[in-house]
Amino acid sequence: MMPWTDRASLDADASGLASLARERFREFGFCDPAGSCPVGTAPVLTVTGQAAALFRVEVREGAHDGVGLGPQAMEAARVALAAVRRELGGLRPGRAAAGLTPSLRQVWDPSGGAVVEGASLGLSTALAAASWLLELPVPATVAASAQVGPDGRLSPVEGLPAKLALLEGWAPRVERLLVARGQALPEVRGRAEVIAVGDLWEGLVATWPHLDRGGLEDLLLAREDGPALARRLFGLAVRGSPQVLAWGGVRRLAGRLRPRMEGEAAWQAEVVEAIAARHDADNGVPLPLPDLSGLPWGLRLELRAQELQHLADQATGA
């Protein structure tokens, strides 16, 4: 239990205990005016009864210690990690090869609880995972409180008024709180702007706006092997359905990758661009399907299915 009511009262205390507490708080960028957040971390807000608590979720490879997670919180973190790894992990397998696991570190918990319950840490866990995979720190000005579903859609959570009050007192850097679209909002919200987002991709863009302006493509093209990236995008477009990256992002990435490639990798990028364009409501990009006889039987069937869908969408104007 800490004797201070907010960061201002902590800063005004000249005692040795307060000095130690301030030093500890500097580890957490969102709690210190001059702080920054390490890659793979994000703030977590929880409420037990009427008491709100502040933690930091850390996502990295392998097992690591931290505050205990109750069954609902552990499942929420697992679902959020799976949603991010499904596509972003596939695009950067070197960062996710050993598997990612979350842990929590206590920042401020007036209840003294040792186990975190509830599903509201989902979006924070997803942001921390995306931060690790993309090697982008979550800005110290951003916090989140929403549940992430298996399809990447976000759901409202409880305790928002207490969480906003906690940010007001203990996280001076936080200027934006991301919540699920449809979240009930209190009349008094404090200084933090509450931003409603519908799915995980919107949450990523609200956290790192440059990702929706070519930033994600720039990052992947600079850090990943081109032919390997073309193969991964090809598998995603032909066999999968991106729910985090979204088809618009796949199309832009493939379009920028294609002129840099040769041979099979260039063809794969061209196929990806056409499939993504169709899913992005543009049927005018032709699907390049030359002689497929040299391809495995299963892949030929998948590509013919894509061709039929392409023709059907063109015929119906879908």
Backbone bond lengths (Angstrom), bond angles and torsions (degrees), N, CA, C in turn:
res aa  C-N    CA-C-N  psi(-1)  N-CA   C-N-CA  omega(-1)  CA-C   N-CA-C  phi
1 M - - - 1.462 - - 1.529 109.80 -
2 M 1.315 116.74 131.38 1.458 120.69 178.90 1.525 109.66 -102.91
3 P 1.347 117.49 143.05 1.464 120.31 -174.82 1.517 114.50 -83.05
4 W 1.340 119.14 3.24 1.458 120.61 -175.45 1.532 110.24 -102.20
5 T 1.307 116.19 148.85 1.465 120.75 -177.27 1.520 112.76 -93.38
6 D 1.340 117.45 -22.64 1.459 120.86 178.35 1.523 108.43 -161.57
7 R 1.320 115.58 178.85 1.464 119.79 -177.67 1.524 111.41 -65.30
8 A 1.325 117.56 -33.81 1.462 119.83 179.56 1.530 111.18 -63.14
9 S 1.332 117.36 -41.85 1.461 119.72 179.41 1.522 111.07 -68.76
10 L 1.329 117.32 -33.06 1.455 120.42 175.61 1.531 110.72 -65.38
11 D 1.328 116.42 -45.24 1.466 119.85 -178.69 1.529 112.27 -65.57
12 A 1.333 116.95 -26.55 1.466 120.35 -178.99 1.521 112.44 -82.17
13 D 1.310 117.67 -10.98 1.469 121.78 -177.08 1.528 109.25 -88.54
14 A 1.350 116.44 124.09 1.464 121.16 -177.77 1.527 112.78 -93.63
15 S 1.315 119.04 5.86 1.461 121.80 -176.22 1.530 111.32 -71.54
16 G 1.339 114.22 162.21 1.451 119.23 177.57 1.510 112.31 -64.43
17 L 1.343 116.88 -35.66 1.460 120.29 178.37 1.523 110.69 -62.71
18 A 1.339 115.92 -41.88 1.461 119.59 179.05 1.525 111.06 -65.38
19 S 1.339 116.22 -37.77 1.459 119.79 178.79 1.530 110.58 -62.99
20 L 1.331 117.16 -42.08 1.457 121.07 177.44 1.533 111.39 -64.24
21 A 1.341 115.46 -39.85 1.463 119.77 179.24 1.528 110.97 -64.76
22 R 1.337 116.90 -41.59 1.468 119.79 179.12 1.529 110.64 -63.40
23 E 1.334 115.85 -39.00 1.461 119.10 178.67 1.525 110.57 -63.24
24 R 1.317 115.95 -40.91 1.461 119.94 178.98 1.525 111.06 -65.92
25 F 1.323 115.78 -40.22 1.464 119.09 -178.01 1.532 111.42 -66.22
26 R 1.335 117.29 -23.78 1.459 119.47 179.36 1.523 111.93 -67.05
27 E 1.334 116.81 -17.84 1.467 119.87 175.18 1.526 111.22 -65.29
28 F 1.322 116.05 -24.95 1.458 121.03 -173.57 1.525 108.45 -108.85
29 G 1.336 115.86 106.01 1.460 119.84 -169.78 1.510 114.42 -56.67
30 F 1.335 117.41 -34.19 1.452 120.33 -176.48 1.528 112.12 -76.45
31 C 1.343 117.40 -7.54 1.463 121.23 179.93 1.521 112.91 -102.94
32 D 1.322 117.19 -3.29 1.457 119.56 -176.37 1.528 109.70 -128.36
33 P 1.334 117.76 132.00 1.469 119.55 -176.43 1.518 113.75 -57.01
34 A 1.332 117.63 -26.71 1.462 120.43 -178.85 1.515 112.43 -107.82
35 G 1.323 117.62 12.32 1.458 121.29 -171.96 1.516 113.83 -85.63
36 S 1.327 114.79 170.18 1.455 122.21 173.25 1.527 107.46 -142.97
37 C 1.310 116.63 157.30 1.460 121.24 -175.57 1.521 110.10 -98.81
38 P 1.334 118.28 129.89 1.461 119.96 176.77 1.533 111.31 -65.29
39 V 1.320 115.93 154.70 1.465 121.15 175.24 1.523 109.30 -58.96
40 G 1.335 115.64 138.36 1.458 120.68 178.23 1.509 114.73 86.30
41 T 1.326 118.00 14.58 1.464 121.22 179.65 1.522 110.69 -131.11
42 A 1.338 115.95 157.78 1.464 122.26 176.61 1.521 108.32 -159.46
43 P 1.339 118.06 152.32 1.466 120.17 177.37 1.519 111.82 -72.30
44 V 1.336 115.84 148.17 1.466 123.17 176.68 1.521 108.46 -127.12
45 L 1.337 116.69 131.85 1.460 123.00 178.36 1.521 108.14 -111.83
46 T 1.330 116.83 129.77 1.460 120.46 177.90 1.527 109.30 -131.95
47 V 1.328 115.89 160.78 1.455 121.93 177.30 1.523 108.58 -134.29
48 T 1.330 115.91 126.55 1.454 122.23 173.59 1.524 107.52 -119.42
49 G 1.335 116.77 113.41 1.462 118.86 -172.61 1.517 108.97 65.31
50 Q 1.326 116.77 -120.93 1.466 121.50 177.74 1.526 111.96 -103.45
51 A 1.337 117.48 -0.72 1.462 121.09 -175.38 1.516 110.62 -97.09
52 A 1.323 116.70 127.13 1.454 122.06 176.22 1.526 109.11 -96.01
53 A 1.320 116.19 145.67 1.455 121.38 -179.18 1.523 109.38 -133.15
54 L 1.326 115.32 153.36 1.451 122.42 -176.38 1.528 109.10 -120.57
55 F 1.338 115.83 128.24 1.451 122.36 179.05 1.525 108.98 -130.35
56 R 1.321 115.08 171.63 1.461 120.38 169.17 1.517 108.10 -121.43
57 V 1.330 116.58 127.95 1.455 120.17 174.42 1.522 108.14 -91.27
58 E 1.317 115.05 135.85 1.457 121.71 177.70 1.529 108.03 -119.95
59 V 1.316 116.27 128.42 1.464 121.95 179.22 1.518 108.00 -119.43
60 R 1.313 115.78 124.99 1.453 120.41 176.05 1.521 108.84 -158.79
61 E 1.332 115.59 -178.35 1.456 120.57 -176.38 1.525 111.21 -76.66
62 G 1.335 115.37 142.51 1.451 120.75 174.29 1.508 113.05 80.32
63 A 1.329 115.70 175.90 1.463 121.99 -179.36 1.527 110.20 -80.73
64 H 1.337 116.61 145.12 1.457 121.26 176.41 1.511 108.95 -153.81
65 D 1.325 115.56 156.51 1.451 121.37 -174.11 1.523 111.47 -77.79
66 G 1.320 115.34 162.26 1.449 120.66 176.08 1.512 110.44 172.51
67 V 1.337 115.83 -176.61 1.456 122.24 177.56 1.526 109.05 -63.56
68 G 1.332 116.13 143.76 1.452 120.21 -178.67 1.522 112.92 -66.55
69 L 1.328 116.10 145.77 1.457 122.64 175.79 1.523 108.50 -110.31
70 G 1.333 116.59 130.47 1.447 120.40 173.90 1.513 110.56 -69.84
71 P 1.341 117.67 170.42 1.475 120.70 -175.78 1.523 113.78 -56.49
72 Q 1.344 117.34 -43.53 1.468 119.66 -178.71 1.521 110.98 -68.03
73 A 1.334 117.25 -41.21 1.457 120.55 179.05 1.527 111.13 -66.19
74 M 1.326 116.97 -41.24 1.461 120.13 179.11 1.524 111.04 -63.34
75 E 1.335 117.69 -41.35 1.460 120.40 178.15 1.524 110.87 -66.39
76 A 1.337 117.14 -39.70 1.464 120.18 178.17 1.522 110.94 -62.48
77 A 1.329 117.14 -41.35 1.460 120.91 178.46 1.527 110.49 -66.43
78 R 1.337 117.61 -40.04 1.463 121.58 179.74 1.526 111.10 -62.68
79 V 1.327 116.65 -44.62 1.465 120.86 -179.92 1.527 110.46 -64.89
80 A 1.326 117.03 -41.90 1.468 120.52 179.93 1.522 111.08 -64.07
81 L 1.326 117.33 -43.77 1.462 120.47 177.97 1.524 111.28 -61.77
82 A 1.337 116.39 -42.08 1.461 120.09 -179.95 1.526 111.24 -63.17
83 A 1.328 116.90 -39.05 1.466 120.59 -179.80 1.518 111.38 -63.51
84 V 1.323 117.19 -38.78 1.465 120.68 179.45 1.523 111.13 -75.07
85 R 1.326 116.55 -45.15 1.463 119.78 -176.24 1.518 112.21 -67.55
86 R 1.337 116.79 -25.80 1.462 120.18 -176.13 1.523 111.06 -54.28
87 E 1.313 117.72 -39.14 1.457 119.44 -178.85 1.513 113.89 -120.98
88 L 1.323 117.80 -49.18 1.457 118.39 -178.90 1.517 110.39 -65.51
89 G 1.336 116.68 -37.10 1.450 119.53 176.44 1.514 112.25 -64.63
90 G 1.343 116.40 -36.02 1.452 120.12 177.38 1.515 112.69 -67.69
91 L 1.320 116.68 -31.14 1.458 120.52 178.63 1.523 111.75 -78.34
92 R 1.334 116.79 -22.96 1.465 120.88 178.22 1.530 109.31 -130.59
93 P 1.328 117.70 65.14 1.464 120.16 -173.94 1.513 113.67 -62.43
94 G 1.323 117.40 -27.81 1.452 119.63 179.23 1.513 113.33 -63.21
95 R 1.334 116.99 -25.29 1.468 120.71 179.23 1.523 111.66 -89.16
96 A 1.318 117.55 -11.70 1.463 119.87 -176.44 1.524 112.55 -124.86
97 A 1.337 116.69 11.82 1.454 120.20 -172.20 1.527 112.67 -60.66
98 A 1.323 117.14 -37.93 1.462 119.96 -175.84 1.526 112.83 -92.05
99 G 1.317 117.43 2.52 1.462 120.20 -178.58 1.521 111.17 87.48
100 L 1.304 115.96 144.64 1.459 121.98 -179.42 1.516 110.18 -109.53
101 T 1.318 117.08 138.77 1.464 122.13 177.56 1.515 109.11 -132.18
102 P 1.349 117.35 146.99 1.462 120.33 179.95 1.531 111.66 -99.84
103 S 1.309 115.96 154.14 1.466 121.34 167.39 1.526 107.42 -145.17
104 L 1.320 116.63 159.51 1.463 122.04 179.79 1.518 110.10 -115.29
105 R 1.319 115.74 141.79 1.458 121.88 171.11 1.517 108.06 -118.02
106 Q 1.300 115.79 133.84 1.461 121.12 -177.60 1.530 110.45 -73.69
107 V 1.324 115.59 133.24 1.452 121.62 174.70 1.524 109.42 -108.02
108 W 1.324 115.77 -57.57 1.467 120.67 -179.84 1.517 108.23 -146.40
109 D 1.336 116.74 115.01 1.458 121.52 -177.50 1.527 108.92 -139.60
110 P 1.335 117.93 92.09 1.469 120.12 -177.85 1.519 113.55 -64.53
111 S 1.343 117.10 -20.23 1.460 118.77 -179.79 1.517 112.62 -80.54
112 G 1.337 116.53 -17.17 1.450 119.92 -178.53 1.507 113.71 70.83
113 G 1.326 118.17 16.25 1.461 121.57 -178.38 1.517 112.47 -68.45
114 A 1.315 116.66 148.93 1.458 121.23 -178.26 1.520 112.81 -104.25
115 V 1.332 117.59 -9.17 1.461 121.45 -177.56 1.527 108.86 -128.09
116 V 1.335 116.28 133.02 1.463 121.73 178.44 1.523 108.59 -95.58
117 E 1.314 116.17 128.93 1.463 121.99 179.00 1.519 109.58 -111.41
118 G 1.343 116.60 169.66 1.455 121.68 173.47 1.514 112.71 91.45
119 A 1.341 114.48 166.38 1.470 121.38 -173.83 1.516 113.52 -105.58
120 S 1.346 117.50 3.91 1.464 119.20 -172.66 1.524 113.13 -72.81
121 L 1.346 118.01 -10.82 1.464 119.64 177.95 1.521 111.91 -79.18
122 G 1.338 118.27 -0.28 1.460 121.22 -175.67 1.512 113.95 -56.87
123 L 1.338 117.16 -52.51 1.456 119.85 -177.17 1.528 110.95 -67.67
124 S 1.329 118.03 -37.56 1.462 120.28 176.68 1.525 110.66 -61.46
125 T 1.334 116.91 -42.45 1.462 120.65 178.23 1.519 110.76 -62.97
126 A 1.334 116.54 -40.96 1.460 120.45 178.97 1.525 111.23 -63.77
127 L 1.330 117.38 -41.06 1.466 120.31 178.59 1.523 110.57 -65.20
128 A 1.337 116.95 -40.16 1.459 119.80 178.57 1.524 110.72 -64.82
129 A 1.348 116.63 -39.85 1.469 120.43 178.69 1.526 110.92 -65.74
130 A 1.334 116.80 -43.97 1.468 120.04 177.56 1.525 110.34 -63.34
131 S 1.321 116.96 -37.89 1.455 121.37 176.83 1.520 110.93 -59.06
132 W 1.340 116.73 -44.48 1.456 120.68 179.29 1.527 111.58 -65.52
133 L 1.329 116.56 -46.11 1.459 120.28 -175.69 1.524 111.98 -68.03
134 L 1.333 116.42 -38.33 1.459 120.45 -176.41 1.527 112.40 -93.04
135 E 1.335 116.71 -6.45 1.466 122.17 -178.03 1.529 110.77 58.33
136 L 1.334 114.58 44.01 1.459 122.07 177.08 1.530 108.45 -123.68
137 P 1.327 119.87 120.81 1.462 119.29 176.78 1.524 111.49 -67.08
138 V 1.321 116.69 140.45 1.461 120.11 171.93 1.526 107.35 -66.28
139 P 1.334 118.81 127.79 1.461 119.46 179.51 1.529 111.47 -55.84
140 A 1.325 116.69 140.85 1.467 120.77 179.41 1.517 111.93 -66.11
141 T 1.327 117.05 -8.37 1.467 121.58 179.88 1.520 112.79 -89.79
142 V 1.350 118.31 -0.18 1.470 121.53 -172.71 1.523 110.46 -119.34
143 A 1.326 116.10 134.45 1.464 123.29 168.71 1.526 107.28 -132.42
144 A 1.339 117.09 167.91 1.454 120.45 -176.43 1.519 110.27 -147.39
145 S 1.336 115.62 152.09 1.461 121.24 175.93 1.530 108.29 -152.61
146 A 1.335 115.93 96.34 1.461 121.24 -179.51 1.519 108.34 -165.38
147 Q 1.314 115.96 154.35 1.454 121.75 175.32 1.523 109.26 -90.62
148 V 1.326 116.90 140.99 1.460 122.73 178.31 1.519 108.95 -106.01
149 G 1.338 116.82 128.09 1.451 120.99 177.34 1.513 111.71 -87.96
150 P 1.329 118.37 168.73 1.470 121.57 179.14 1.519 113.64 -57.91
151 D 1.345 117.04 -28.13 1.464 120.53 179.62 1.522 112.89 -90.92
152 G 1.337 117.16 6.40 1.456 120.70 179.08 1.512 114.64 88.17
153 R 1.336 117.75 -4.64 1.461 119.98 178.07 1.528 109.96 -77.42
154 L 1.323 115.34 150.91 1.461 121.09 -175.95 1.523 111.00 -103.37
155 S 1.337 115.93 147.99 1.465 122.47 179.43 1.530 109.44 -124.98
156 P 1.352 117.03 147.99 1.470 120.99 178.67 1.529 111.72 -64.88
157 V 1.330 115.40 159.75 1.464 122.16 179.37 1.525 108.54 -133.15
158 E 1.320 116.40 175.72 1.460 121.74 -176.95 1.525 111.13 -98.51
159 G 1.344 114.44 165.15 1.462 120.74 170.99 1.508 116.17 81.01
160 L 1.342 118.26 19.87 1.465 119.49 -175.29 1.532 113.42 -62.12
161 P 1.341 121.02 -41.28 1.473 119.10 179.70 1.529 112.95 -57.58
162 A 1.343 117.16 -43.64 1.466 120.24 179.56 1.523 110.91 -66.26
163 K 1.324 117.48 -34.69 1.458 120.74 -179.90 1.534 110.71 -68.70
164 L 1.325 116.17 -40.88 1.464 119.46 177.39 1.524 111.27 -63.58
165 A 1.337 116.37 -39.97 1.461 119.90 177.05 1.524 111.06 -63.33
166 L 1.332 116.78 -38.12 1.457 120.87 178.08 1.525 111.08 -64.10
167 L 1.323 117.32 -43.74 1.464 120.56 176.64 1.524 110.80 -59.84
168 E 1.320 115.33 -40.86 1.469 120.58 -178.61 1.526 110.24 -58.67
169 G 1.333 116.40 -41.30 1.448 119.31 -174.32 1.518 115.05 -88.66
170 W 1.360 117.58 -31.65 1.454 118.62 -167.99 1.525 115.76 -122.69
171 A 1.287 119.54 -6.61 1.470 120.92 -178.43 1.524 109.96 -128.59
172 P 1.336 117.05 75.38 1.467 120.12 -172.70 1.514 114.50 -64.40
173 R 1.332 117.94 -20.75 1.452 119.07 -179.46 1.524 112.83 -79.90
174 V 1.323 117.77 -24.15 1.464 120.61 -172.66 1.527 110.54 -71.36
175 E 1.320 115.69 121.04 1.462 122.59 179.57 1.527 112.27 -113.18
176 R 1.353 116.86 -18.99 1.462 121.35 -176.56 1.518 109.41 -133.30
177 L 1.326 116.00 129.66 1.460 121.60 174.79 1.522 107.99 -114.84
178 L 1.327 116.82 119.30 1.462 122.10 179.79 1.518 109.58 -87.72
179 V 1.329 116.43 128.80 1.462 122.06 177.99 1.524 108.21 -132.00
180 A 1.323 116.22 167.90 1.462 120.70 179.17 1.522 110.63 -73.96
181 R 1.325 115.57 144.87 1.460 119.58 173.41 1.536 108.14 -61.99
182 G 1.331 116.62 132.29 1.453 121.49 -175.19 1.517 113.32 98.48
183 Q 1.341 116.77 -4.90 1.458 120.69 177.95 1.529 110.04 -65.98
184 A 1.341 116.97 131.08 1.466 120.80 175.08 1.520 109.01 -68.52
185 L 1.327 116.75 129.53 1.455 121.27 -175.21 1.522 110.81 -109.75
186 P 1.332 118.20 139.30 1.465 120.68 177.08 1.521 110.85 -73.62
187 E 1.338 116.40 156.92 1.454 120.19 178.94 1.522 111.12 -66.33
188 V 1.328 117.39 -40.00 1.458 121.91 179.43 1.523 107.76 -99.99
189 R 1.334 116.20 119.67 1.462 119.58 -173.26 1.523 113.32 -118.08
190 G 1.321 120.02 -6.78 1.451 120.82 -179.11 1.511 111.78 76.86
191 R 1.323 115.77 -161.13 1.468 119.68 -174.40 1.524 112.97 -81.99
192 A 1.341 118.80 -23.13 1.465 120.69 -177.09 1.526 110.92 -72.39
193 E 1.332 116.34 132.69 1.462 121.35 175.82 1.527 108.86 -77.76
194 V 1.322 117.02 128.67 1.454 121.91 178.58 1.530 108.18 -93.02
195 I 1.329 116.24 121.25 1.463 121.89 -176.11 1.524 108.54 -115.78
196 A 1.335 116.71 121.21 1.462 121.75 179.95 1.528 109.80 -89.54
197 V 1.333 116.76 129.30 1.463 122.22 178.30 1.524 108.67 -128.70
198 G 1.325 116.39 148.07 1.454 120.20 -173.17 1.509 115.35 -91.47
199 D 1.324 116.44 -30.55 1.463 119.17 -177.75 1.521 109.64 -147.58
200 L 1.319 114.63 -179.65 1.452 119.71 -172.94 1.527 111.78 -66.27
201 W 1.336 117.08 -39.17 1.466 118.54 178.96 1.527 110.57 -61.37
202 E 1.331 117.71 -43.15 1.460 119.87 176.86 1.532 110.67 -60.80
203 G 1.331 116.24 -36.87 1.455 119.82 177.35 1.519 112.13 -64.98
204 L 1.337 116.32 -40.72 1.462 119.62 177.72 1.522 111.44 -64.19
205 V 1.325 116.45 -41.54 1.465 120.35 -179.27 1.532 110.65 -69.37
206 A 1.337 117.02 -36.89 1.464 119.22 176.99 1.523 110.93 -65.69
207 T 1.331 116.82 -29.56 1.461 120.93 178.80 1.521 111.35 -80.20
208 W 1.331 116.19 -45.52 1.471 122.26 179.88 1.531 108.01 -124.86
209 P 1.338 118.86 83.34 1.473 120.57 -175.00 1.520 114.21 -55.34
210 H 1.322 118.56 -28.74 1.465 119.81 -177.63 1.522 112.57 -67.15
211 L 1.336 118.65 -17.41 1.467 120.26 179.25 1.522 111.36 -62.03
212 D 1.318 117.51 -30.63 1.464 121.35 -178.63 1.520 112.04 -89.41
213 R 1.321 116.87 2.93 1.465 121.53 179.13 1.531 110.39 -120.20
214 G 1.309 115.88 34.82 1.458 120.23 178.63 1.512 114.20 93.28
215 G 1.332 117.85 -2.62 1.456 119.83 -176.20 1.516 113.47 -67.02
216 L 1.345 117.28 -38.11 1.453 119.55 179.57 1.525 110.66 -66.59
217 E 1.327 116.36 -42.13 1.454 119.02 178.06 1.524 110.76 -62.99
218 D 1.333 117.22 -42.96 1.467 120.88 178.34 1.525 110.62 -57.00
219 L 1.331 115.61 -45.46 1.461 120.46 -177.35 1.525 110.60 -63.32
220 L 1.331 117.48 -49.28 1.456 120.77 -176.69 1.522 111.93 -66.94
221 L 1.326 117.19 -40.32 1.461 120.29 -179.39 1.526 111.30 -67.39
222 A 1.334 116.81 -30.82 1.463 120.62 -179.21 1.529 112.34 -79.49
223 R 1.346 117.46 -29.85 1.461 119.76 -170.01 1.519 114.94 -110.52
224 E 1.332 118.07 -12.08 1.462 120.30 -175.60 1.525 111.24 -113.95
225 D 1.333 116.02 149.91 1.455 122.26 174.88 1.524 109.38 -66.12
226 G 1.338 117.44 127.81 1.456 122.06 -173.19 1.523 114.58 -58.57
227 P 1.359 119.09 -55.85 1.471 119.40 179.93 1.524 113.07 -59.95
228 A 1.338 117.56 -38.22 1.472 119.75 178.56 1.520 110.35 -65.86
229 L 1.333 117.17 -38.94 1.459 120.73 178.20 1.523 110.56 -65.31
230 A 1.344 117.11 -39.67 1.474 120.86 177.51 1.524 110.37 -61.25
231 R 1.340 117.85 -41.58 1.461 120.51 179.25 1.525 111.58 -64.25
232 R 1.330 116.33 -41.47 1.463 119.11 -178.88 1.524 111.22 -67.83
233 L 1.324 117.24 -40.96 1.463 120.41 177.12 1.526 110.64 -64.25
234 F 1.324 116.30 -38.75 1.467 121.36 179.94 1.533 109.53 -61.13
235 G 1.322 117.11 -47.24 1.455 120.13 178.39 1.513 112.09 -62.70
236 L 1.327 116.92 -39.25 1.460 120.99 179.25 1.525 111.09 -64.55
237 A 1.342 117.17 -43.71 1.466 120.57 -176.28 1.523 112.60 -73.33
238 V 1.332 117.09 -39.68 1.464 120.63 -175.34 1.525 111.33 -78.63
239 R 1.330 116.51 -37.50 1.465 119.55 -172.08 1.518 114.10 -112.39
240 G 1.314 117.90 -13.25 1.463 119.48 -173.05 1.508 112.74 -122.84
241 S 1.319 114.38 -167.13 1.454 121.40 178.90 1.521 108.07 -151.39
242 P 1.320 117.66 103.26 1.462 119.75 -174.89 1.525 111.94 -65.79
243 Q 1.307 116.60 129.71 1.459 120.75 178.81 1.517 111.36 -115.76
244 V 1.330 117.55 -16.30 1.458 121.17 175.79 1.519 109.93 -97.34
245 L 1.326 115.79 -53.83 1.461 120.25 -176.48 1.520 112.12 -69.74
246 A 1.323 117.88 -34.76 1.464 124.35 -179.34 1.527 109.81 76.23
247 W 1.331 115.20 150.13 1.458 120.46 -174.32 1.521 112.18 -65.76
248 G 1.319 117.94 -32.15 1.465 119.07 178.38 1.516 111.73 -61.19
249 G 1.322 116.48 -41.48 1.457 120.08 177.99 1.516 112.46 -67.07
250 V 1.346 117.06 -39.34 1.465 121.20 177.13 1.536 109.81 -61.75
251 R 1.320 115.90 -43.03 1.462 119.34 -178.85 1.529 111.30 -63.80
252 R 1.318 117.18 -44.99 1.474 119.86 -179.62 1.525 111.06 -63.34
253 L 1.331 115.44 -42.39 1.462 119.23 -178.60 1.522 110.95 -64.93
254 A 1.340 117.29 -45.84 1.461 120.28 179.39 1.523 111.46 -63.82
255 G 1.345 116.77 -38.33 1.456 120.24 179.66 1.514 112.81 -64.02
256 R 1.322 116.97 -34.58 1.463 119.86 178.00 1.521 112.01 -81.49
257 L 1.331 116.19 -27.48 1.456 119.75 -179.52 1.525 111.94 -76.43
258 R 1.335 117.97 -37.13 1.468 122.59 -171.41 1.530 113.56 -54.46
259 P 1.347 120.36 -50.75 1.471 118.07 -177.44 1.524 114.26 -66.94
260 R 1.317 117.56 -12.86 1.466 120.49 178.77 1.527 112.12 -87.86
261 M 1.341 116.98 -12.37 1.455 121.49 -173.59 1.526 111.17 -102.48
262 E 1.327 114.66 166.13 1.459 122.29 175.00 1.519 109.15 -132.72
263 G 1.334 116.95 158.39 1.450 122.44 173.05 1.515 113.34 60.04
264 E 1.334 115.70 -133.25 1.458 121.18 -174.39 1.526 111.97 -62.37
265 A 1.329 117.40 -38.59 1.463 120.20 -179.03 1.527 110.88 -64.04
266 A 1.343 117.43 -38.22 1.466 120.71 178.19 1.525 110.15 -65.79
267 W 1.345 116.51 -41.28 1.472 120.23 178.29 1.522 110.80 -64.87
268 Q 1.309 117.62 -43.23 1.462 120.72 178.58 1.523 110.84 -59.40
269 A 1.327 117.45 -44.40 1.464 120.55 179.30 1.527 110.87 -63.74
270 E 1.341 117.20 -37.21 1.467 121.40 179.14 1.528 110.96 -66.24
271 V 1.341 116.68 -40.78 1.465 120.96 177.19 1.528 109.86 -63.18
272 V 1.314 115.98 -45.06 1.461 120.33 179.76 1.527 110.14 -59.56
273 E 1.317 117.25 -44.93 1.470 121.05 -178.86 1.525 110.94 -60.04
274 A 1.335 116.94 -41.79 1.465 120.32 -179.37 1.524 111.45 -68.01
275 I 1.330 117.69 -45.32 1.468 120.54 179.60 1.523 110.73 -63.40
276 A 1.341 116.37 -43.64 1.463 119.86 -179.54 1.522 111.04 -65.73
277 A 1.328 117.02 -38.02 1.469 120.15 178.48 1.529 110.52 -61.98
278 R 1.347 116.55 -41.99 1.473 119.42 178.65 1.522 110.78 -61.44
279 H 1.320 116.45 -45.80 1.457 119.30 178.60 1.522 111.88 -66.72
280 D 1.328 115.74 -21.78 1.470 120.62 179.25 1.526 110.47 -93.60
281 A 1.348 116.66 21.67 1.471 124.64 174.33 1.522 113.30 69.40
282 D 1.345 117.53 28.81 1.462 121.43 174.75 1.526 107.54 -125.92
283 N 1.345 116.44 102.74 1.461 121.18 -177.86 1.519 113.10 -90.73
284 G 1.326 116.98 7.02 1.458 119.80 -175.35 1.509 114.87 -86.59
285 V 1.323 118.84 -2.99 1.466 121.32 179.94 1.519 108.50 -93.57
286 P 1.345 118.76 114.59 1.476 120.71 -175.68 1.529 111.75 -66.60
287 L 1.319 115.23 146.26 1.457 121.76 177.62 1.525 108.31 -89.45
288 P 1.326 118.95 114.94 1.480 121.33 -174.90 1.524 111.25 -81.73
289 L 1.322 116.67 100.93 1.458 120.97 179.28 1.525 109.64 -122.80
290 P 1.326 117.71 93.99 1.468 120.88 175.83 1.523 109.74 -77.51
291 D 1.316 117.77 -159.40 1.470 122.28 177.67 1.532 109.14 -60.53
292 L 1.330 116.33 119.08 1.454 121.11 -177.16 1.526 112.79 -99.28
293 S 1.321 117.58 8.61 1.466 119.58 -172.32 1.520 112.92 -63.94
294 G 1.321 117.10 -23.90 1.458 118.98 -178.83 1.511 114.06 -85.96
295 L 1.321 117.06 -0.84 1.459 120.61 -178.07 1.522 111.13 -92.51
296 P 1.331 117.41 156.56 1.469 119.93 175.79 1.527 110.96 -57.73
297 W 1.348 115.73 148.26 1.455 121.33 -175.16 1.521 112.12 -56.30
298 G 1.323 118.23 -44.48 1.458 120.63 -178.44 1.519 112.37 -62.55
299 L 1.336 116.89 -39.88 1.462 120.42 179.47 1.523 110.65 -68.51
300 R 1.345 116.55 -37.23 1.468 118.83 177.07 1.530 111.07 -60.57
301 L 1.324 116.63 -42.85 1.462 119.76 178.32 1.523 111.56 -62.51
302 E 1.326 116.21 -42.05 1.476 119.70 179.97 1.519 111.11 -63.79
303 L 1.326 116.94 -41.12 1.460 119.56 -179.76 1.530 111.16 -70.44
304 R 1.329 117.87 -37.07 1.466 119.74 176.89 1.537 110.31 -65.48
305 A 1.322 116.36 -36.54 1.463 119.40 176.41 1.524 110.58 -63.31
306 Q 1.327 117.13 -40.40 1.461 120.65 176.36 1.532 110.82 -63.36
307 E 1.346 115.96 -39.09 1.464 120.17 179.38 1.532 110.80 -64.32
308 L 1.331 117.14 -44.24 1.458 120.34 178.78 1.521 111.35 -63.01
309 Q 1.309 116.81 -41.39 1.457 119.81 178.64 1.513 111.39 -65.16
310 H 1.351 115.49 -37.95 1.467 120.94 177.99 1.528 109.82 -61.09
311 L 1.346 116.19 -47.26 1.469 120.16 -179.32 1.511 111.34 -66.55
312 A 1.319 117.12 -39.01 1.471 120.03 179.96 1.526 110.69 -65.13
313 D 1.309 117.30 -41.98 1.468 120.18 179.29 1.526 111.20 -65.65
314 Q 1.341 116.68 -36.84 1.464 119.70 177.70 1.535 110.18 -66.04
315 A 1.347 116.83 -38.84 1.458 120.59 -177.33 1.522 112.23 -69.95
316 T 1.332 115.94 -36.64 1.467 119.75 -177.05 1.519 112.98 -93.51
317 G 1.356 116.00 -10.08 1.462 118.57 -176.70 1.493 113.47 73.09
318 A 1.345 117.21 20.24 1.467 121.39 -178.95 1.506 111.20 -69.66
